Structures are given as structure tokens and as C-alpha cells.
């Protein structure tokens, strides 16, 4: 068994990812919002760290890529003219 810490960290991360998805699904949060993207960054980061703690490489890759893609999205959102480029 890997212990409680990775489980707690991973559960919080996955919970944040699912919360962002649910809020988007019920139209309470837009995919283009900073909050949606931030929830994805934090959630994916925690889930990636949890996967690292238990040495589960497939999910380290999955969550690591999700983290990076979300971070890029947040950087794009923070640019003043991001709406014009879309």
C-alpha cells in the first residue's frame, strides 16, 4: 500500500478536475474562464504529484500533460488581446 498522503493529494486533485468539468457541463463556468483553467492546473498538478508519489508513470504523463496544456491556456487567457486572436 502507498499510504494515505498520495491518496488524499490525488483525491483533492481529481476532485478539482471533476468540479471544473461539472461546472462547465451545467454552464456555470466557461472553458474560457480563468477559474476553470486554474482548477484544471491545480487539479492536474496535484493528481500528477500523487501519481509520482506512487510511481504510476501512465498517470504522471497524463496529468503532467494536462497540467502543461492548462498552464499554456492560462497564459493565453492572461494576454490582453487573447479574444481578438480566437
Secondary structure, 3 states (H helix, E strand, C coil): CCCHHHHHHHHHHHHHHHHHHHHHHCCCCCCCCHHHHHHHHHHHHHHHHHHHHCCCHHHHHHHHHHHHHHHHHHHHHHCCCHHHHC
